[in-house]
Amino acid sequence: MKRDVAAVLAFCASLGFVFGAARDARAASTATNAPAPASPPAEPSESSPKRSLPNYDGRKPEPTSFGDIALWIPRVLLSPFYLVAEFGLREPLGLAIPAAERAGVPQTLYDFFLFGPDHRAGFIPIAFVDFGFRPSVGVYAFWDDAFARGQDLRVHGSTSGSDWLAGTLTDRIRFNNTDSLTLELSSIHRPDHAFFGLGSDSRQQEISRYGATLYGASAAFDLAWSRTVRIGSAVGVHSESFYPGHFGSDPSLEARSASGAFPIPPGFAGYTAATSKLSASVDTRAPRPAPGSGVRVEADSELGTDIRQASGARYLHYGGTAVGFLDLNGRNRVLSLALTTLFSDPLGGTPVPFTELVTLGGPGPMRGFYPGRLVDRSAAVATVKYRWPIWVWLDGSLQVATGNVFDRHLENFSVDRFRLSSAIGIESVGSRDSSFELLFGIGSETFDHGAQIDSFRFLVGSNHGF
């Protein structure tokens, strides 16, 4: 995100300078070389025919396409949100940016937050609010080409008090424009994680809280096999310990379990997992600003072993997603349909730790639900999403998803057990390290329980997955 913001600030400042200089030059030229008043033009003859407008570009009018017609459907459905984005965001920005340019604000901020000979280093204050969880503030710092050309350092740090701390240190080594090796150290300590029980029938009113302390280290290699094919591999180790959590009046996981709502989940005594991961993706879309039509298919698998205990769990986590994208008018107004299946299987007699099971909600599929809202051995989700550009570095998005978690290998799969999730928001584009997002989402009960809306989610801020 830092490069997007910095580029916008620099562009605004330079654009204001160029226009200002051109305006001053025109004014000076007018003052010193003012031409003599021209004589009034002769009145046109009443018999002179009116000249038709010339076709300056020599092109025929473009025919109406299917996309032009189909685009009216989301335009009508999303008109309230368009009005908010247009008059609540675009118009205010259109007034604020020129005023900021004239006052030199973009260049001042750019020079304050970014420094070095080529502004290759800097920091950005960040904040994140996800209602139903503790808000956090922090800083994101970066240093491109740090100690060698192609080495990029990233640091994220966030806090919400002495009992809520999170940090990540990332060292990415770029071998070229497409391949990289990423080394990462991370630590998270927070008391407000949410748990609702396992299974497709878990209920929102049975929310509980648990605290967790995580330490992790990983090394990941990302290779571009071709323009459309990418392969990734990673190895790592992470240790998780759990303790009674708290947030507002919500009971701890242990207290809720003692009331009979659900049993203590597997792995709650803590574990240390050594993991190896392999992933692959095929994406036929060209980079923006090219039209966004295409297909993306991705699959990944992760093998984990609890090395803290001799009889610890061994598990295999795997899944995939297939997405079709249709750019409705060739200007990155993209409608997509995604189908996702996820699985988590024990390799032996010890159950998979609950934090390593399939999870829906939060940053994953079905974003209208809380993080950790739906947890079990497998999941199936279908998501329809519409995304459109609203500013230089911001996109609007609207998505509707249906699906749920299920027992092993979708064993109790049934459409009656599906839930609905819907979310609308604004998200930044261009950075894979940190992003700004504003989102409002809702989630429902299962269809066989009437699909009543029982979950509301609102978040805003810059986040790195904490």
QUIWO-V258836 format. One record per residue. RES is the residue in three letters. SS is DSSP state (~ for helix, > for strand, _ for the rest). PHI is phi as a letter, one per 30 degrees, with the letter a starting at -180 (none if undefined). BURIAL is b if it has 9 or more other C-alpha atoms within 8 Angstrom, else e. Layout:
res:RES ss:SS phi:PHI burial:BURIAL
res:RES ss:SS phi:PHI burial:BURIAL
This chain:
res:MET ss:_ phi:none burial:b
res:LYS ss:~ phi:d burial:b
res:ARG ss:~ phi:d burial:e
res:ASP ss:~ phi:d burial:b
res:VAL ss:~ phi:d burial:b
res:ALA ss:~ phi:d burial:b
res:ALA ss:~ phi:d burial:e
res:VAL ss:~ phi:d burial:b
res:LEU ss:~ phi:d burial:b
res:ALA ss:~ phi:d burial:b
res:PHE ss:~ phi:d burial:e
res:CYS ss:~ phi:d burial:b
res:ALA ss:~ phi:d burial:b
res:SER ss:~ phi:d burial:e
res:LEU ss:~ phi:d burial:e
res:GLY ss:~ phi:d burial:b
res:PHE ss:~ phi:d burial:e
res:VAL ss:~ phi:d burial:e
res:PHE ss:~ phi:d burial:e
res:GLY ss:~ phi:d burial:e
res:ALA ss:~ phi:d burial:e
res:ALA ss:~ phi:d burial:e
res:ARG ss:~ phi:d burial:e
res:ASP ss:~ phi:d burial:e
res:ALA ss:~ phi:d burial:e
res:ARG ss:~ phi:d burial:e
res:ALA ss:~ phi:d burial:e
res:ALA ss:~ phi:d burial:e
res:SER ss:~ phi:d burial:b
res:THR ss:~ phi:d burial:e
res:ALA ss:~ phi:d burial:e
res:THR ss:~ phi:c burial:e
res:ASN ss:_ phi:b burial:e
res:ALA ss:_ phi:d burial:e
res:PRO ss:_ phi:d burial:e
res:ALA ss:_ phi:d burial:e
res:PRO ss:_ phi:e burial:e
res:ALA ss:_ phi:d burial:e
res:SER ss:_ phi:d burial:e
res:PRO ss:_ phi:d burial:e
res:PRO ss:_ phi:d burial:e
res:ALA ss:_ phi:d burial:e
res:GLU ss:_ phi:d burial:e
res:PRO ss:_ phi:d burial:e
res:SER ss:_ phi:d burial:e
res:GLU ss:_ phi:d burial:e
res:SER ss:_ phi:d burial:e
res:SER ss:_ phi:d burial:e
res:PRO ss:_ phi:d burial:e
res:LYS ss:_ phi:d burial:e
res:ARG ss:_ phi:d burial:e
res:SER ss:_ phi:d burial:e
res:LEU ss:_ phi:d burial:e
res:PRO ss:_ phi:d burial:e
res:ASN ss:_ phi:d burial:e
res:TYR ss:_ phi:d burial:e
res:ASP ss:_ phi:d burial:e
res:GLY ss:_ phi:i burial:e
res:ARG ss:_ phi:c burial:e
res:LYS ss:_ phi:d burial:e
res:PRO ss:_ phi:e burial:e
res:GLU ss:_ phi:d burial:e
res:PRO ss:_ phi:d burial:e
res:THR ss:_ phi:d burial:e
res:SER ss:_ phi:c burial:e
res:PHE ss:~ phi:d burial:e
res:GLY ss:~ phi:d burial:b
res:ASP ss:~ phi:d burial:b
res:ILE ss:~ phi:d burial:b
res:ALA ss:~ phi:d burial:b
res:LEU ss:~ phi:d burial:b
res:TRP ss:~ phi:d burial:e
res:ILE ss:~ phi:d burial:e
res:PRO ss:~ phi:d burial:b
res:ARG ss:~ phi:d burial:b
res:VAL ss:~ phi:d burial:e
res:LEU ss:~ phi:d burial:e
res:LEU ss:_ phi:c burial:e
res:SER ss:~ phi:e burial:b
res:PRO ss:~ phi:d burial:e
res:PHE ss:~ phi:d burial:e
res:TYR ss:~ phi:d burial:b
res:LEU ss:~ phi:d burial:b
res:VAL ss:~ phi:d burial:b
res:ALA ss:~ phi:d burial:b
res:GLU ss:~ phi:d burial:b
res:PHE ss:~ phi:c burial:b
res:GLY ss:~ phi:c burial:b
res:LEU ss:~ phi:b burial:b
res:ARG ss:~ phi:d burial:b
res:GLU ss:~ phi:d burial:b
res:PRO ss:~ phi:e burial:b
res:LEU ss:~ phi:d burial:e
res:GLY ss:~ phi:d burial:e
res:LEU ss:~ phi:d burial:e
res:ALA ss:~ phi:d burial:e
res:ILE ss:~ phi:d burial:b
res:PRO ss:~ phi:e burial:b
res:ALA ss:~ phi:d burial:e
res:ALA ss:~ phi:d burial:b
res:GLU ss:~ phi:d burial:b
res:ARG ss:~ phi:d burial:e
res:ALA ss:~ phi:d burial:e
res:GLY ss:_ phi:i burial:b
res:VAL ss:~ phi:d burial:b
res:PRO ss:~ phi:e burial:b
res:GLN ss:~ phi:d burial:b
res:THR ss:~ phi:d burial:e
res:LEU ss:~ phi:d burial:b
res:TYR ss:~ phi:d burial:b
res:ASP ss:~ phi:d burial:e
res:PHE ss:~ phi:d burial:e
res:PHE ss:~ phi:d burial:b
res:LEU ss:> phi:c burial:b
res:PHE ss:> phi:b burial:b
res:GLY ss:_ phi:j burial:e
res:PRO ss:_ phi:e burial:e
res:ASP ss:_ phi:c burial:e
res:HIS ss:_ phi:h burial:e
res:ARG ss:_ phi:d burial:b
res:ALA ss:> phi:b burial:b
res:GLY ss:> phi:l burial:b
res:PHE ss:> phi:b burial:b
res:ILE ss:> phi:b burial:b
res:PRO ss:> phi:d burial:e
res:ILE ss:> phi:b burial:b
res:ALA ss:> phi:b burial:b
res:PHE ss:> phi:b burial:b
res:VAL ss:> phi:b burial:b
res:ASP ss:> phi:b burial:b
res:PHE ss:_ phi:e burial:b
res:GLY ss:_ phi:j burial:e
res:PHE ss:_ phi:b burial:b
res:ARG ss:_ phi:d burial:b
res:PRO ss:_ phi:d burial:b
res:SER ss:> phi:b burial:b
res:VAL ss:> phi:b burial:b
res:GLY ss:> phi:a burial:b
res:VAL ss:> phi:b burial:b
res:TYR ss:> phi:c burial:b
res:ALA ss:> phi:b burial:b
res:PHE ss:> phi:b burial:b
res:TRP ss:> phi:a burial:b
res:ASP ss:_ phi:d burial:b
res:ASP ss:_ phi:h burial:b
res:ALA ss:_ phi:d burial:b
res:PHE ss:_ phi:c burial:e
res:ALA ss:_ phi:a burial:e
res:ARG ss:_ phi:d burial:e
res:GLY ss:_ phi:j burial:b
res:GLN ss:> phi:c burial:b
res:ASP ss:> phi:c burial:b
res:LEU ss:> phi:c burial:b
res:ARG ss:> phi:b burial:b
res:VAL ss:> phi:b burial:b
res:HIS ss:> phi:c burial:b
res:GLY ss:> phi:b burial:b
res:SER ss:> phi:b burial:b
res:THR ss:> phi:a burial:b
res:SER ss:_ phi:b burial:b
res:GLY ss:_ phi:j burial:e
res:SER ss:_ phi:d burial:e
res:ASP ss:_ phi:c burial:e
res:TRP ss:_ phi:b burial:b
res:LEU ss:> phi:b burial:b
res:ALA ss:> phi:b burial:b
res:GLY ss:> phi:a burial:b
res:THR ss:> phi:b burial:b
res:LEU ss:> phi:c burial:b
res:THR ss:> phi:b burial:b
res:ASP ss:> phi:b burial:b
res:ARG ss:> phi:c burial:b
res:ILE ss:> phi:c burial:b
res:ARG ss:> phi:c burial:b
res:PHE ss:_ phi:d burial:b
res:ASN ss:_ phi:a burial:e
res:ASN ss:_ phi:d burial:e
res:THR ss:_ phi:b burial:b
res:ASP ss:_ phi:c burial:b
res:SER ss:> phi:a burial:b
res:LEU ss:> phi:c burial:b
res:THR ss:> phi:c burial:b
res:LEU ss:> phi:c burial:b
res:GLU ss:> phi:b burial:b
res:LEU ss:> phi:c burial:b
res:SER ss:> phi:b burial:b
res:SER ss:> phi:a burial:b
res:ILE ss:> phi:b burial:b
res:HIS ss:> phi:b burial:b
res:ARG ss:> phi:a burial:b
res:PRO ss:> phi:c burial:b
res:ASP ss:> phi:c burial:b
res:HIS ss:> phi:d burial:b
res:ALA ss:> phi:c burial:b
res:PHE ss:> phi:b burial:b
res:PHE ss:_ phi:c burial:b
res:GLY ss:_ phi:j burial:b
res:LEU ss:_ phi:c burial:b
res:GLY ss:_ phi:j burial:b
res:SER ss:_ phi:d burial:b
res:ASP ss:_ phi:c burial:e
res:SER ss:_ phi:e burial:b
res:ARG ss:_ phi:c burial:b
res:GLN ss:~ phi:d burial:b
res:GLN ss:~ phi:d burial:e
res:GLU ss:~ phi:c burial:b
res:ILE ss:_ phi:d burial:b
res:SER ss:> phi:b burial:b
res:ARG ss:> phi:b burial:b
res:TYR ss:> phi:b burial:b
res:GLY ss:> phi:c burial:b
res:ALA ss:> phi:b burial:b
res:THR ss:> phi:b burial:b
res:LEU ss:> phi:b burial:b
res:TYR ss:> phi:b burial:b
res:GLY ss:> phi:b burial:b
res:ALA ss:> phi:b burial:b
res:SER ss:> phi:a burial:b
res:ALA ss:> phi:b burial:b
res:ALA ss:> phi:b burial:b
res:PHE ss:> phi:c burial:b
res:ASP ss:> phi:c burial:b
res:LEU ss:> phi:b burial:b
res:ALA ss:> phi:c burial:b
res:TRP ss:_ phi:d burial:e
res:SER ss:_ phi:a burial:e
res:ARG ss:_ phi:d burial:e
res:THR ss:_ phi:c burial:b
res:VAL ss:> phi:c burial:b
res:ARG ss:> phi:b burial:b
res:ILE ss:> phi:b burial:b
res:GLY ss:> phi:b burial:b
res:SER ss:> phi:b burial:b
res:ALA ss:> phi:a burial:b
res:VAL ss:> phi:b burial:b
res:GLY ss:> phi:a burial:b
res:VAL ss:> phi:b burial:b
res:HIS ss:> phi:b burial:b
res:SER ss:> phi:c burial:b
res:GLU ss:> phi:b burial:b
res:SER ss:> phi:b burial:b
res:PHE ss:> phi:b burial:b
res:TYR ss:> phi:a burial:e
res:PRO ss:> phi:e burial:b
res:GLY ss:_ phi:c burial:b
res:HIS ss:_ phi:a burial:b
res:PHE ss:> phi:a burial:b
res:GLY ss:_ phi:h burial:e
res:SER ss:_ phi:c burial:e
res:ASP ss:> phi:d burial:b
res:PRO ss:_ phi:d burial:b
res:SER ss:> phi:d burial:b
res:LEU ss:~ phi:e burial:b
res:GLU ss:~ phi:d burial:e
res:ALA ss:~ phi:d burial:e
res:ARG ss:~ phi:d burial:b
res:SER ss:~ phi:d burial:b
res:ALA ss:~ phi:d burial:e
res:SER ss:_ phi:d burial:e
res:GLY ss:_ phi:j burial:e
res:ALA ss:_ phi:d burial:b
res:PHE ss:_ phi:a burial:e
res:PRO ss:_ phi:d burial:e
res:ILE ss:_ phi:e burial:e
res:PRO ss:_ phi:d burial:b
res:PRO ss:_ phi:d burial:b
res:GLY ss:_ phi:i burial:b
res:PHE ss:_ phi:d burial:b
res:ALA ss:_ phi:d burial:e
res:GLY ss:_ phi:j burial:b
res:TYR ss:> phi:a burial:b
res:THR ss:> phi:b burial:b
res:ALA ss:> phi:c burial:b
res:ALA ss:> phi:c burial:b
res:THR ss:> phi:b burial:b
res:SER ss:> phi:b burial:b
res:LYS ss:> phi:b burial:b
res:LEU ss:> phi:b burial:b
res:SER ss:> phi:b burial:b
res:ALA ss:> phi:b burial:b
res:SER ss:> phi:b burial:b
res:VAL ss:> phi:b burial:b
res:ASP ss:> phi:b burial:b
res:THR ss:_ phi:d burial:e
res:ARG ss:_ phi:d burial:b
res:ALA ss:_ phi:d burial:e
res:PRO ss:_ phi:d burial:e
res:ARG ss:_ phi:d burial:e
res:PRO ss:_ phi:c burial:e
res:ALA ss:_ phi:d burial:b
res:PRO ss:_ phi:e burial:b
res:GLY ss:_ phi:c burial:b
res:SER ss:_ phi:d burial:b
res:GLY ss:> phi:l burial:b
res:VAL ss:> phi:b burial:b
res:ARG ss:> phi:b burial:b
res:VAL ss:> phi:b burial:b
res:GLU ss:> phi:b burial:b
res:ALA ss:> phi:b burial:b
res:ASP ss:> phi:a burial:b
res:SER ss:> phi:b burial:b
res:GLU ss:> phi:b burial:b
res:LEU ss:> phi:c burial:b
res:GLY ss:> phi:b burial:b
res:THR ss:> phi:b burial:b
res:ASP ss:> phi:d burial:b
res:ILE ss:_ phi:c burial:b
res:ARG ss:_ phi:d burial:e
res:GLN ss:_ phi:b burial:e
res:ALA ss:_ phi:d burial:e
res:SER ss:_ phi:c burial:e
res:GLY ss:_ phi:d burial:b
res:ALA ss:_ phi:d burial:b
res:ARG ss:> phi:b burial:b
res:TYR ss:> phi:b burial:b
res:LEU ss:> phi:b burial:b
res:HIS ss:> phi:c burial:b
res:TYR ss:> phi:a burial:b
res:GLY ss:> phi:l burial:b
res:GLY ss:> phi:a burial:b
res:THR ss:> phi:b burial:b
res:ALA ss:> phi:b burial:b
res:VAL ss:> phi:b burial:b
res:GLY ss:> phi:c burial:b
res:PHE ss:> phi:c burial:b
res:LEU ss:> phi:b burial:b
res:ASP ss:> phi:d burial:b
res:LEU ss:_ phi:d burial:b
res:ASN ss:_ phi:b burial:b
res:GLY ss:_ phi:i burial:b
res:ARG ss:_ phi:b burial:b
res:ASN ss:_ phi:i burial:b
res:ARG ss:_ phi:c burial:b
res:VAL ss:> phi:c burial:b
res:LEU ss:> phi:c burial:b
res:SER ss:> phi:b burial:b
res:LEU ss:> phi:b burial:b
res:ALA ss:> phi:b burial:b
res:LEU ss:> phi:c burial:b
res:THR ss:> phi:b burial:b
res:THR ss:> phi:b burial:b
res:LEU ss:> phi:b burial:b
res:PHE ss:> phi:b burial:b
res:SER ss:> phi:b burial:b
res:ASP ss:> phi:b burial:b
res:PRO ss:> phi:d burial:b
res:LEU ss:_ phi:c burial:b
res:GLY ss:_ phi:k burial:e
res:GLY ss:_ phi:c burial:e
res:THR ss:_ phi:c burial:b
res:PRO ss:_ phi:d burial:b
res:VAL ss:_ phi:d burial:b
res:PRO ss:_ phi:e burial:b
res:PHE ss:~ phi:d burial:b
res:THR ss:~ phi:d burial:e
res:GLU ss:~ phi:c burial:e
res:LEU ss:_ phi:d burial:b
res:VAL ss:> phi:d burial:b
res:THR ss:> phi:b burial:b
res:LEU ss:> phi:c burial:b
res:GLY ss:_ phi:j burial:b
res:GLY ss:_ phi:i burial:b
res:PRO ss:_ phi:d burial:e
res:GLY ss:_ phi:d burial:e
res:PRO ss:_ phi:e burial:b
res:MET ss:_ phi:i burial:b
res:ARG ss:_ phi:d burial:b
res:GLY ss:_ phi:d burial:b
res:PHE ss:_ phi:c burial:b
res:TYR ss:_ phi:e burial:b
res:PRO ss:_ phi:e burial:b
res:GLY ss:_ phi:i burial:b
res:ARG ss:_ phi:d burial:b
res:LEU ss:> phi:b burial:b
res:VAL ss:> phi:b burial:b
res:ASP ss:> phi:a burial:b
res:ARG ss:_ phi:d burial:b
res:SER ss:> phi:a burial:b
res:ALA ss:> phi:a burial:b
res:ALA ss:> phi:b burial:b
res:VAL ss:> phi:b burial:b
res:ALA ss:> phi:c burial:b
res:THR ss:> phi:b burial:b
res:VAL ss:> phi:c burial:b
res:LYS ss:> phi:b burial:b
res:TYR ss:> phi:b burial:b
res:ARG ss:> phi:b burial:b
res:TRP ss:> phi:b burial:b
res:PRO ss:> phi:d burial:b
res:ILE ss:> phi:b burial:b
res:TRP ss:> phi:a burial:e
res:VAL ss:_ phi:e burial:e
res:TRP ss:_ phi:b burial:b
res:LEU ss:> phi:b burial:b
res:ASP ss:> phi:c burial:b
res:GLY ss:> phi:c burial:b
res:SER ss:> phi:b burial:b
res:LEU ss:> phi:b burial:b
res:GLN ss:> phi:b burial:b
res:VAL ss:> phi:b burial:b
res:ALA ss:> phi:b burial:b
res:THR ss:> phi:b burial:b
res:GLY ss:> phi:l burial:b
res:ASN ss:> phi:a burial:b
res:VAL ss:> phi:c burial:b
res:PHE ss:> phi:b burial:b
res:ASP ss:_ phi:d burial:b
res:ARG ss:~ phi:e burial:b
res:HIS ss:~ phi:h burial:e
res:LEU ss:~ phi:h burial:b
res:GLU ss:_ phi:e burial:e
res:ASN ss:_ phi:c burial:e
res:PHE ss:_ phi:d burial:e
res:SER ss:_ phi:a burial:e
res:VAL ss:~ phi:d burial:e
res:ASP ss:~ phi:d burial:e
res:ARG ss:~ phi:c burial:b
res:PHE ss:_ phi:d burial:b
res:ARG ss:> phi:b burial:b
res:LEU ss:> phi:c burial:b
res:SER ss:> phi:b burial:b
res:SER ss:> phi:b burial:b
res:ALA ss:> phi:a burial:b
res:ILE ss:> phi:b burial:b
res:GLY ss:> phi:a burial:b
res:ILE ss:> phi:b burial:b
res:GLU ss:> phi:b burial:b
res:SER ss:> phi:d burial:b
res:VAL ss:_ phi:b burial:b
res:GLY ss:_ phi:j burial:e
res:SER ss:_ phi:b burial:b
res:ARG ss:_ phi:c burial:e
res:ASP ss:_ phi:c burial:e
res:SER ss:_ phi:a burial:b
res:SER ss:> phi:b burial:b
res:PHE ss:> phi:c burial:b
res:GLU ss:> phi:a burial:b
res:LEU ss:> phi:b burial:b
res:LEU ss:> phi:b burial:b
res:PHE ss:> phi:b burial:b
res:GLY ss:> phi:b burial:b
res:ILE ss:> phi:b burial:b
res:GLY ss:> phi:b burial:b
res:SER ss:> phi:b burial:b
res:GLU ss:_ phi:d burial:b
res:THR ss:_ phi:d burial:b
res:PHE ss:~ phi:e burial:b
res:ASP ss:~ phi:d burial:e
res:HIS ss:~ phi:c burial:e
res:GLY ss:_ phi:j burial:e
res:ALA ss:_ phi:h burial:b
res:GLN ss:_ phi:d burial:e
res:ILE ss:> phi:d burial:e
res:ASP ss:> phi:b burial:b
res:SER ss:> phi:b burial:b
res:PHE ss:> phi:b burial:b
res:ARG ss:> phi:b burial:b
res:PHE ss:> phi:b burial:b
res:LEU ss:> phi:b burial:b
res:VAL ss:> phi:a burial:b
res:GLY ss:> phi:k burial:b
res:SER ss:> phi:c burial:b
res:ASN ss:> phi:b burial:b
res:HIS ss:_ phi:b burial:e
res:GLY ss:_ phi:i burial:e
res:PHE ss:_ phi:d burial:e
